[in-house]
């Protein structure tokens, strides 16, 4: 699915009324990182009208950190007793009052013009339903290097190209935004929430793919602008879905593959579904290996290659079965 460059039309703020922006920050057991995120929101050139921090009931320390930012920020702390990012973001959406709902991670620090750039985009075109941007990933104090012009693209056979953390060049329409840095027009997501059928108890990987493709099917534009930026300091996750090659867990792999499969099967028509199923099983990617990628991982000496393949195939089959049962 092709993307096309778009350009931001300069807006006279006196000619068009500003839109109110609600920022949602789901958090769990990262009080220091949460403080850094909220510090970034205090420094915004356009203040959000509301900051909703969703906190697990079992995490009072993070809730206390968030409350300290009032009245510097219009913080609303919302408790939740259900694990997982999907439930946390959905709860935040339930409480959002702004015309725009922007979402970032608790381990990300928005650039000072983040809210202002997001808000400006929505005033350029009423068809824009979502806006996201680059998350500059840091490993410690060292930023990850690299550049990519192809970002957030879904290919016809099911491969999702991310690269949101490396995007350069002009803004462009995309198929998928990234959950560390995404936003939506509230009327576009009215009555819609992240898919609660997705598996996992923490990050619930690929929830962005499912939600963004749903909005695309409804005709909304999704825009990626590298200048809509946050600094992302990936922090520890408190579930089985850990980052990095050394933290492989078969259930986390199966869950992520299930989520990816469910999102794509719901999005594609019959011909693309058939192509996706064949490609996913026979080829795949390093993240979700099919037979060809399994062989490649083995040649590279990946000690988890066999377990990754088995977990991925289980996730693919379970996702396809779940989609069929729901679609029937």
N, C-alpha and C positions, 0 to 999 in steps of 0.2 A: 504494500500500500504506500503510494508515493506521498511525500511531503512537499509543500511548496513554501518558498520564502514569503514572509509577510513583513510589512514595515509598520512601525509605530507612528501614527499620525500625531503631530504635536497638538496638545489640547490647551486651550485657554481656560484655566480653572475658574475664571470669573464668568465664562459663558456657559459652562455646564456644571450643574450642582455635583459636588463631591458625593461619592458613594461611601457608605459606612462599611468598614472592614472588621469582621470578627476573626480573631486568630485562635485556633485550637491547638493546644499542646498536650498530647497524651504523654503521661509519664509514669514510670514505675521504678522506684528504688535508685534513682539517680539525682539526689538533691543538689549536688554540686554542679552537675551538667545542666540541670533545670535552671539554676540561678544564672548560669552563663547565657542561656537562651533568653530568659526574661530580661537580663541586662541589655541584650541586643534589642529587645522590643521597647525598652525605655528610651533608647537612642533613636527611634524612628523619626524621620523627617515629616511623616504623616502619621499621627497617632491612631492606633486602632480604637474603634468604639467599644470593643469588648475583647478580653482575653480569657478564654475558657481553658482551665487546666483540669484535665480529667485524671483523677488519682484513685488508685485502688484503696479500698477501705483498710487494707492491711499495711498501708504505707503512710502513716501519719507524718513522718519527717518531711516528705515531699510536699504534703499539703501545707505544713507550717511554713516552708520556704516560700511557696506561692503566695500565701496570705501576707507575708512581709512586704510584698511589692505594692500593696494598696496603701495610699492612694496614688502612688507614682504611675501605676497602671490600673485600668479598670478590670481588675482580676476577679473572676468568678471561679471558685474551686468547686468542682462537681465530683462527688464520690461515686464509685462503681465497685460492685462486688463480683463482676464477671471478668475472668482473665482474657487477655488478648487485645491486640491493637484494633481489631474490627469493632468490638464492643465499645472501646474507649472513644474512638472517633465518632461512632454513631451517637453515643451519649452527648458528645460535644456538639454535634450537629443539631441534636434535639434542643439545645439551649441557645443556639446562635441567633442573634438578632440583627446582624449586619446584612447589607445587601450582598456582600461578598464574604465567603467563608474561606479563609486561608489556613493551611495546616502545615506545621513543621514538627520535627522531632525534638525531644528534649535535649538531645546531644548536638543540636545544630544552633548556630548563632546567626540570625538574619543580618544582612548588611543594612546600614542605616536607611537606605532608600528602598528597602524591600517592599514595605506596605505601599509606598507611594507609587512605585512602578507597577505593582499588581493592580492597584485601583485605576491607574490611568488606562491600562489595557482594556478594561471592561467598558470604558466610555468611548472607545474607538468603534465598536461594532456590537450591536445587541445579539448577534449570533454567537459571540464568544461565550462558551459555557465553562471553560477551564483555562487557567493560566499557570504555568510552572516555570522553573528555571534551573540554573546550575547549582549543584551542591559541591562546593570545593572541598574535597575529601582530604583530611589531614591524618597522618600516621604519627602520633605524638605532635611535635611542632613542625613536622615536615609535610608540605603539601604534595599530593599526588600529581605527577606531571602527565602531560599528554593532551592532545586535541582531537576532537571528532566533529565532523560536520553533519554526519548522519546520526540523528538522535530520536529516540522514542518511536521507532518505526516497527510496524507489524508486517512481516512479509507474507505473501499469499499462502505459503505452505505452513505457517505457524511459528516461524522463528521471530522472537521479539528482540530487537536491537535496542539496548538501553542507552548507554553513553551519556546519561544526563549529567554525570559528574565531570565530563570532558567537553561539553558542547561549546563550540565557538561559532563566530560568524553572525549573520543576521538572524532575527527571530524567524520561526517557521511553524507552520501547522504540523502537528504530530498526532500519532494514534494513542500514545501512552505518556503520562506524566509520572514523576517519581514521588513517593510518599514523604520524602524528607523536605519537599519544597513544592507544594501544589495548592491550588485554590480553585474555587468554583463560584459561579453566580448562584445565589441562593434559590432563585426561581428555577434554575436548571435542575437542581437536585431536590426540589420540593417533593416530598413523599418518597424519596429514594434514599437508601442507605447502603453502606458496604455490605457485601454478601455474607450473611451469617452462616451459610453452608460451608464456607472456607475452613480448612482445617488448621490446627495449631493453637497453642495457648499463649503465644508471645507475639512475635513479629507478624505471623500469618502471611508469609511471603506470597507475593503476586496479587495482593488485594487491590493494588493500583490498576493492574492490567484489567481485572474484571470490571471495576467501576468505570474506568475511562472508556473502555470499549462499549459499555452500555450507553454512555452519554453520546459517543460517536454515532451509534445506531439511531439515536433519536435526532440526529442532525446538528448537534452542537459542535462548534469549532473548539479545538484544544490547541493552545499556543504555547510554545516553548521559547523563552527569551533568556539567553545566557546572562543578561544583565540583571535579571530577577534572581538574586543570588543569596545563598547562605554559606557559611563555613560549617562543615560537617566533621565532627570529631567522634567517629564511631566508638560507642561505649559498649561495655559488657552487656550481654543479654541474659536475663534470668530465666531461660527456658532451654529446651534441647536444641533450638535453632541458633547455634553459635556461628560467628563469622570465622572465615579462614579455613584453609584446606586441612589444617590439623585438628579441626573440631567436627569431623564428620559424625553424624548420627543417622542411622537408617530410617528412624521414624520421622525425623525432621525432613529428610530427603523425600520420603514418600508423601508427606504432607504438602511440601512445596510443589511437587510434581502434580499431585491431585488438584491443587488450586490453579496451576497453570493450565491443566487440561480442561477443567470445568469452565474457565473463562473463555478459552478459545473455541471449544465445542459449541458454547452458547452463541458465540459471535459469528462463526462461519456458516455458510450455506453448505448443501450436501457435497458438492465437488471439492470445496476447500477442506471440509472435514475429512474426506477420504485421503486427500493429499497429506494433510496434517498427520493423520494416524499412521500412514506409511512412513513418512519422514521421521516422525518421532520414534517409532520402533526400530527402524533400520539405520538411521543416522544420528539424529539428536544433536546436542551441544555438550560442551564440557560440563555445563551446569546440570543438564538433564540428558545424560548419555543414552543413545540407542546403541545398536551393535557396533557401528563403525567408530563412534566416539569411545566406546568401551575399549576397543582394540587400541585406539590411539593413547588412551590413558594408561593402558598396560605397558605399552612401549615406552612411555615416559617414566615408568616405575611407580605409578600411583598405587599404593598398597590397598587403597579402598576401591579400586576400579570395579571389582566384581560385586561388592556390596552396593556400590552406587547404581550399577546397572539393575540389580535385582530390585532395589527399593524404587528406582525410577519406573520400572515396568509395572510394579505393583500400583504405584500412584497413577500411572497412565490408565491402567485397566479400571481402577476404582473410579477415577474421574469420568471416564467414558460411560461406565455403568450408572453412575449417579446422574449424569446428564440425560441419558436415555430414560431413566425412571422418572425424572422430572418433566422431560419433554413429552412423555407419553400421555 
